[in-house]
Amino acid sequence: MFSAFRRKIALASPIVSGSRSRRLFSTQLHNIANPPRILVTGAVGQIGSELVPFLRKRYGVNNVIASDVSEIHSSSAEGPYVQADIMKFDKLDEVIQKHDINFVIHLACVLSAIGEQIPVLALKVNTRGIENILELARINKLRVYAPSSIAIYGPTTPKDETPQECVARPTTIYGITKVYTELIGEYYHQRFGVDFRSLRYPGIISSEAQPGGGTTDYAVEIYHEAIANKKYTCFLKEDTKMPMMYMPDTLRGTIQLIEAPEETLTQRSYNLTGMSFTPAEMAKEIQKEIPEFQIDYSPDFRQAIAESWPRSIDDSVARRDWNWKPEFNLSSMTKHIISRLREKKNLPST
Ligand SMILES: NC(=O)c1ccc[n+]([C@@H]2O[C@H](COP(=O)([O-])OP(=O)(O)OC[C@H]3O[C@@H](n4cnc5c(N)ncnc54)[C@H](O)[C@@H]3O)[C@@H](O)[C@H]2O)c1
């Protein structure tokens, strides 16, 4: 502990200028001869369980070290996995040295709905976690990608086509910690030259991984329930419109940003979206594939969180800077997910 602390102090200066340090901290990620050595924190979660295999396919199985607070995960069967608590600086430092890491993808987090139930835990994990990662990045000259969220926005934010740059005064502890993540990441970039990048994900919908306790989780649960029981009770009101994105678009957008040449970026943290819809619109789309499907509504505490967030997002800056464009809309995503779930359960396609 003490030696790591001494090393932190010793390396705290001199401060390097943005342009020189950007050269120091940047890695050509798509250079096949010299692939990045990536540590993924929170790898067991909804996004990690799909992003890790995706990264391994692109950069090589042994170049992507999955980690989480849990002892073991199935992704460990497909490649290296280490148990590491994001709060433990020295353990993370040890993993970084041992595996020769030069890039951290920081997914470890407590999400919005769980965060409102255990705010002190969310505050600690979400703030200490990014602080540890950024300090390790400064000391070890690592690149950092840490997702933000549309939860940075709050009730005073324009709700429709929320622009890249506007008021961000969230009312959830999760949103507050995500504003902090963006700002502290941008500070480490301009002060110490850490190549920090972030995407403000909307609700992420996946057919494979289960969601981890967010306010948009209904949009994943609904498909599983539609296949299993042909009915679903939604915890949001039928007309609650929210921005969302299908996992394949999320993976593609994430890779696009992390591989984008530095000179194309005008932001460190980008708005990003795929589509916007209400639970009623989603149910109607599911009924096209499963006509017997029924939905009812029993809004809970997550309704207030959803109502504090944008209804739709303007991601034109990401589209302009690094050619972002989602491929899935509500209809194509619904068809894709239902056929994947039927395949997995060996059900006939209609
Ligand atoms: N899933 C979404 O809809 C969504 C939307 C917007 C932003 N994001 C962001 O994407 C990132 C990943 O989200 P996710 O949906 O995969 O979350 P998740 O809750 O599914 O996974 C988070 C992971 O972090 C791990 N974790 C928690 N505390 C930890 C600790 N102390 N040390 C190490 N690991 C710890 C958990 O075990 C879990 O596996 C987060 O930053 C989240 O804010 C997700």
The ligand as a Gaussian input file, in Angstrom:
#p B3LYP/6-31G(d) Opt

LIG

0 1
 N      -26.693000      -1.166000     -19.369000
 C      -27.153000       0.035000     -19.667000
 O      -28.313000       0.192000     -20.115000
 C      -26.260000       1.241000     -19.507000
 C      -26.759000       2.496000     -19.895000
 C      -25.957000       3.617000     -19.730000
 C      -24.650000       3.479000     -19.254000
 N      -24.194000       2.248000     -18.892000
 C      -22.836000       2.158000     -18.345000
 O      -22.117000       1.060000     -18.874000
 C      -21.251000       0.510000     -17.874000
 C      -21.538000      -0.974000     -17.703000
 O      -22.904000      -1.126000     -17.374000
 P      -23.616000      -2.547000     -17.248000
 O      -24.999000      -2.367000     -17.711000
 O      -22.786000      -3.606000     -17.819000
 O      -23.684000      -2.672000     -15.664000
 P      -23.914000      -3.993000     -14.802000
 O      -24.542000      -3.573000     -13.511000
 O      -24.593000      -5.032000     -15.588000
 O      -22.408000      -4.455000     -14.534000
 C      -21.564000      -3.741000     -13.692000
 C      -20.517000      -4.696000     -13.156000
 O      -19.708000      -3.970000     -12.230000
 C      -19.340000      -4.891000     -11.221000
 N      -18.946000      -4.204000      -9.999000
 C      -19.737000      -3.588000      -9.094000
 N      -19.006000      -3.161000      -8.056000
 C      -17.720000      -3.502000      -8.330000
 C      -16.511000      -3.342000      -7.625000
 N      -16.459000      -2.761000      -6.419000
 N      -15.381000      -3.803000      -8.194000
 C      -15.401000      -4.415000      -9.414000
 N      -16.542000      -4.612000     -10.099000
 C      -17.684000      -4.161000      -9.563000
 C      -20.574000      -5.753000     -11.011000
 O      -20.223000      -6.989000     -10.393000
 C      -21.102000      -5.905000     -12.420000
 O      -20.667000      -7.106000     -13.005000
 C      -21.501000       1.318000     -16.604000
 O      -20.554000       2.354000     -16.525000
 C      -22.865000       1.923000     -16.835000
 O      -23.041000       3.134000     -16.147000
 C      -24.974000       1.128000     -18.997000

